[in-house]
Amino acid sequence: MHPSVLAFCDVDETLIGCKSLLDFLRFHFTERYGAGGARHSSAVVDALGAQQAAGASREEANRSFYRGWAGERVAEVAASGLRWYAQRSRDPDFFRPDTRAALSAHRARGAVIALVSGSFPAVLAPIAAAVGADHLLCARPAARDGVFTGDLVGGPVIAEGKRRLVRELLGCYPDVDPEDCFAYGDHVSDLPMLTEVGHPVVVGDDAELAAWLPRAPRLGHKIPSRRY
């Protein structure tokens, strides 16, 4: 049976309660390199804060974040991501229960689930598996000979980057009407993704996002019960 609905979902602070990029950065480098790794992750975080204070965009900050991974082996980072998820997901507050329940309800009615995030597969793959996501639309760090270069393939998946990937995936399902689709986001930078579908849902308390989408439901409201 062909799906008639796609449900797109941001990850950090929408599906999970933390900022996965920063949390995993600290986890990986501290676990792997001890005090030196902790200093490296702190330096990356401090540099990101300084960039944002100077007015850098979220896209610029995202690129800077991935430069902090240059020289790390892809396979080792992927294995570290599994350990990070195994540890963090034991926290009952790791997943936002309302968002996870919403995605489960969509899946039960036959929807295709796509996670959309500026994070990267090492972090997101175990989360996607846990919620049964069909697609992972995310940042793709460049690698050479199995080692991250610090660059991105295709650019950051922030703001308009999310819109681009959502449109590309919708194009793979020509029989699906975007007006029938859903999207979940917690920040105004998710607006380009949210406005690509007929049913945007605001997660959390971002007043700016809520002002842009005054008619959008907030999580806690029941998803309309209907067959897709």
C-alpha positions in Angstrom: 0.0 0.0 0.0 1.4 3.4 -1.0 1.5 6.0 1.8 -0.6 9.1 1.5 1.0 11.1 4.3 4.5 12.0 5.4 5.3 13.3 8.9 8.5 15.4 9.2 10.0 15.9 12.7 12.9 18.0 13.9 15.0 16.2 16.5 16.8 18.4 19.1 14.3 19.8 21.7 11.4 18.6 19.5 11.8 14.8 19.6 14.5 14.6 22.3 15.0 17.0 25.2 18.6 17.9 24.6 20.8 19.5 22.0 22.3 16.3 20.6 25.2 18.0 18.7 26.7 19.6 21.8 25.9 16.7 24.1 27.5 14.2 21.8 30.5 16.4 21.1 31.3 16.4 24.8 30.6 12.7 25.2 32.7 11.5 22.3 35.8 13.6 22.9 35.8 13.2 26.6 35.3 9.4 26.4 38.0 9.1 23.7 40.7 11.5 24.8 40.0 12.3 28.4 40.9 15.7 29.7 42.3 16.8 26.4 39.1 15.8 24.6 37.1 17.7 27.2 39.2 20.8 26.5 38.7 20.4 22.8 34.9 20.1 23.1 34.8 23.1 25.4 36.8 25.1 22.9 34.4 24.2 20.1 31.4 25.2 22.2 33.1 28.5 23.3 33.9 29.3 19.7 30.3 28.7 18.7 29.0 30.9 21.4 31.4 33.7 20.3 30.3 33.4 16.7 26.6 33.6 17.7 27.3 36.6 20.0 29.0 38.3 17.0 25.9 37.8 14.9 26.8 34.6 12.9 23.9 32.7 11.5 22.9 29.2 12.7 24.1 27.9 9.4 27.6 29.4 9.9 27.7 28.0 13.4 26.7 24.6 12.2 29.5 24.6 9.7 31.9 25.6 12.4 30.7 22.7 14.6 31.6 20.1 12.0 35.1 21.6 11.6 35.6 20.4 15.2 35.3 16.8 14.0 38.1 17.0 11.4 40.5 14.0 11.8 38.0 11.7 13.6 37.4 8.3 12.1 33.9 7.8 10.8 33.5 4.2 12.1 34.8 5.2 15.6 32.3 8.1 15.8 29.5 5.9 14.7 30.3 3.4 17.4 30.6 6.3 19.9 27.1 7.4 18.8 25.6 4.0 19.7 27.2 4.2 23.2 26.0 7.8 23.6 22.4 6.8 22.7 22.5 3.7 25.0 23.6 5.8 27.9 21.4 8.9 27.3 18.3 7.1 26.4 18.1 5.4 29.8 17.0 8.9 31.1 13.2 8.8 31.1 13.3 12.5 29.9 15.5 11.8 26.9 12.6 11.6 24.5 9.8 14.1 24.6 6.9 11.7 25.3 4.3 13.9 23.5 6.3 14.1 20.3 7.2 10.4 20.4 3.6 9.5 20.9 2.6 11.7 18.0 5.0 9.9 15.6 3.8 6.5 16.9 0.3 7.5 16.1 1.3 8.6 12.6 3.1 5.3 12.0 0.1 3.3 13.2 -2.0 5.1 10.6 0.5 4.2 7.8 2.4 7.5 7.5 6.1 7.7 6.4 8.2 9.2 9.1 11.2 11.5 8.3 13.6 13.0 10.9 15.0 16.4 9.8 18.0 17.7 11.7 21.2 19.7 11.5 22.7 16.8 13.5 24.5 13.9 11.8 24.0 10.1 11.3 26.3 9.0 14.2 23.9 10.7 16.6 20.6 10.3 14.7 20.7 6.7 13.4 19.9 5.1 16.8 17.2 7.7 17.5 15.7 7.0 14.0 15.7 3.3 14.7 14.0 3.7 18.1 11.1 5.7 16.6 10.8 3.7 13.4 11.7 6.6 11.1 11.8 5.7 7.4 14.1 8.6 6.3 16.9 10.6 7.9 17.3 14.1 6.4 20.3 15.5 8.1 23.8 17.0 7.8 26.3 14.7 6.0 29.9 15.4 7.1 32.4 14.9 4.4 35.0 12.1 4.8 38.1 11.0 3.0 39.6 7.5 3.6 37.2 7.0 6.5 38.2 10.2 8.3 36.0 13.3 8.7 37.5 16.3 6.8 35.6 19.0 8.7 33.5 19.9 5.7 29.8 19.2 4.9 28.4 17.5 1.9 25.4 19.5 0.7 25.5 22.2 3.4 23.9 22.6 6.8 20.4 21.2 7.3 19.2 24.4 9.1 16.3 26.7 8.0 16.2 26.7 4.2 18.4 23.6 4.2 15.5 21.8 5.9 13.0 23.1 3.3 15.2 21.8 0.5 15.4 18.3 1.9 11.7 18.2 2.7 10.9 19.2 -0.8 13.2 16.6 -2.2 11.6 13.9 -0.2 8.1 15.0 -1.1 9.2 14.8 -4.7 9.9 11.1 -4.2 6.3 10.6 -3.2 4.4 12.2 -6.1 1.1 10.8 -5.1 1.3 12.4 -1.6 -0.3 15.9 -1.3 1.9 18.1 0.9 -1.3 19.6 2.3 -2.1 16.3 3.9 1.4 16.0 5.6 2.6 17.0 9.1 5.7 18.6 10.5 6.9 19.2 14.0 9.4 21.8 15.1 10.3 23.8 18.2 12.2 26.8 16.8 11.6 29.6 14.3 14.5 28.1 12.2 12.1 25.2 11.6 9.6 27.5 9.9 10.8 26.7 6.3 10.1 23.0 7.0 6.8 23.6 8.7 5.4 25.8 6.0 6.0 23.1 3.4 3.1 21.0 4.8 -0.5 21.5 5.5 -0.3 20.5 9.1 2.5 22.2 11.0 2.7 21.5 14.7 4.6 23.8 17.2 6.5 22.0 19.9 7.4 23.9 23.0 7.3 27.6 23.8 9.1 29.5 21.1 6.9 32.6 21.0 8.4 33.8 17.6 7.5 30.5 16.0 4.0 30.5 17.5 3.5 34.0 16.2 4.3 32.9 12.7 2.0 30.0 12.9 -0.9 31.3 15.1 -3.3 28.6 13.9 -0.9 25.7 14.3 -1.7 23.2 17.1 0.7 22.9 20.0 1.7 19.5 21.2 -0.7 18.3 23.8 -3.5 18.8 21.4 -4.8 15.5 20.0 -3.8 14.7 16.4 -6.9 14.4 14.3 -8.0 10.8 14.3 -8.5 9.8 10.7 -7.2 7.2 8.2 -4.6 8.3 5.7 
